Amino acid sequence: MIDEEPVINIIAYPVPEYSQTVSETKVVVEEIEEYCGPKSMCLFVALLIIFPPVALFVPCCPCDYRKKKVQIEEPEFC
């Protein structure tokens, strides 16, 4: 067996200019949002035909999901 030394890779990142401030940093987070869309409407119509009182609860718990981007201007650091 040959004993080899581990390879160390050094990656250089550009240093930010002094005029840059933390307040210029923007963080974009993707959240999943529930909404009443086509699936919820189909379920509402089906339940309206089968058992109408239960159909009134469909808007309380929607079945459709979509991605929502939330932009935070100033992140809080600990």
C-alpha positions as CSV (number, residue, x, y, z in Angstrom):
1,M,0.0,0.0,0.0
2,I,1.1,3.5,-0.8
3,D,0.4,6.1,1.8
4,E,-0.8,9.2,0.1
5,E,-1.2,12.6,1.6
6,P,-4.7,14.1,1.3
7,V,-5.2,16.7,-1.4
8,I,-6.3,20.1,-0.2
9,N,-8.2,22.3,-2.7
10,I,-8.1,26.0,-2.0
11,I,-10.9,28.1,-3.6
12,A,-10.5,31.8,-3.7
13,Y,-13.6,34.0,-3.4
14,P,-13.6,37.6,-4.4
15,V,-13.4,40.0,-1.5
16,P,-16.4,42.4,-1.4
17,E,-15.6,46.1,-1.7
18,Y,-15.8,48.3,1.4
19,S,-18.7,50.3,0.0
20,Q,-20.9,47.2,0.2
21,T,-23.1,47.0,3.3
22,V,-25.2,44.3,4.9
23,S,-28.4,46.1,4.1
24,E,-27.9,45.5,0.4
25,T,-28.2,41.7,0.9
26,K,-31.5,40.2,-0.2
27,V,-32.7,36.8,0.7
28,V,-35.3,35.0,-1.4
29,V,-37.1,32.1,0.1
30,E,-39.5,29.8,-1.6
31,E,-42.6,28.8,0.4
32,I,-45.4,26.4,-0.5
33,E,-48.7,28.1,-0.4
34,E,-52.1,26.4,-0.2
35,Y,-55.0,27.9,-2.3
36,C,-58.4,27.0,-3.7
37,G,-57.7,25.9,-7.3
38,P,-59.0,23.4,-9.8
39,K,-58.6,20.3,-7.5
40,S,-60.4,22.0,-4.7
41,M,-63.2,23.2,-7.0
42,C,-63.7,19.6,-8.4
43,L,-63.8,18.2,-4.8
44,F,-66.3,21.0,-3.9
45,V,-68.6,20.1,-6.9
46,A,-68.4,16.4,-6.2
47,L,-69.2,16.8,-2.5
48,L,-72.0,19.3,-3.3
49,I,-73.7,16.6,-5.4
50,I,-73.1,13.7,-2.9
51,F,-73.4,15.4,0.5
52,P,-73.9,19.2,0.3
53,P,-73.2,20.2,4.0
54,V,-69.7,18.7,3.8
55,A,-69.0,20.7,0.6
56,L,-69.0,23.9,2.7
57,F,-65.8,22.8,4.5
58,V,-63.7,22.4,1.3
59,P,-62.5,26.1,1.3
60,C,-61.2,25.6,4.9
61,C,-58.6,23.0,3.8
62,P,-57.6,23.6,0.1
63,C,-56.0,20.8,-1.9
64,D,-53.9,22.8,-4.3
65,Y,-50.3,24.0,-3.7
66,R,-48.0,26.5,-5.5
67,K,-44.6,28.0,-4.8
68,K,-44.5,31.5,-3.5
69,K,-41.3,33.5,-3.4
70,V,-40.8,35.7,-0.3
71,Q,-38.1,38.3,-0.4
72,I,-36.5,39.5,2.8
73,E,-34.7,42.8,2.6
74,E,-32.6,42.6,5.8
75,P,-31.8,39.1,7.2
76,E,-31.4,38.9,11.0
77,F,-28.2,37.3,12.1
78,C,-27.7,35.8,15.6
